[in-house]
Amino acid sequence: MAFLLPLILFGQSLDILKKYAKERKQKGYKCLVGSAILSFLLLINIIVIIIASPS
């Protein structure tokens, strides 16, 4: 059950990334840093999912 939490976080951060993609088209470079941080968090979530999932 513990590996469900990173999956939920992964889904939420994907939604946030979609919102940032829309904002980036409007605002330009200001959202670039935010999306870079979010994609780094996505990478951490993927690693956590791989570690936490029973193999």
C-alpha positions as CSV (number, residue, x, y, z in Angstrom):
1,M,0.0,0.0,0.0
2,A,2.9,2.3,0.6
3,F,3.8,2.5,-3.1
4,L,0.3,4.1,-3.8
5,L,1.4,7.4,-2.2
6,P,4.2,8.2,-4.8
7,L,1.7,7.3,-7.6
8,I,-0.8,9.8,-6.2
9,L,1.9,12.5,-5.9
10,F,3.1,11.6,-9.4
11,G,-0.4,12.2,-10.8
12,Q,-0.7,15.5,-8.9
13,S,2.6,16.8,-10.1
14,L,1.7,15.8,-13.7
15,D,-1.4,18.0,-13.3
16,I,0.7,20.9,-12.0
17,L,3.1,20.4,-15.0
18,K,0.2,20.7,-17.4
19,K,-0.9,24.0,-15.8
20,Y,2.7,25.3,-15.9
21,A,2.9,24.3,-19.6
22,K,-0.2,26.5,-20.3
23,E,1.3,29.4,-18.2
24,R,4.7,29.1,-19.9
25,K,3.1,29.8,-23.3
26,Q,1.6,33.1,-21.8
27,K,4.4,34.3,-19.5
28,G,7.6,32.9,-21.1
29,Y,10.8,32.4,-19.2
30,K,9.4,33.1,-15.7
31,C,7.7,29.6,-15.6
32,L,10.8,27.9,-17.0
33,V,12.4,27.7,-13.6
34,G,9.2,26.4,-12.0
35,S,8.7,23.7,-14.6
36,A,12.4,22.7,-14.2
37,I,11.9,22.3,-10.5
38,L,8.7,20.3,-11.1
39,S,10.3,18.0,-13.6
40,F,13.1,17.3,-11.0
41,L,10.4,16.5,-8.5
42,L,8.8,14.1,-11.0
43,L,12.1,12.4,-11.4
44,I,12.4,11.9,-7.7
45,N,8.9,10.5,-7.6
46,I,9.7,8.0,-10.3
47,I,12.8,6.9,-8.4
48,V,10.8,6.6,-5.2
49,I,8.2,4.5,-7.1
50,I,10.9,2.2,-8.4
51,I,12.5,1.8,-4.9
52,A,9.1,1.4,-3.1
53,S,7.5,-1.0,-5.5
54,P,7.9,-4.7,-4.4
55,S,10.1,-6.4,-7.0
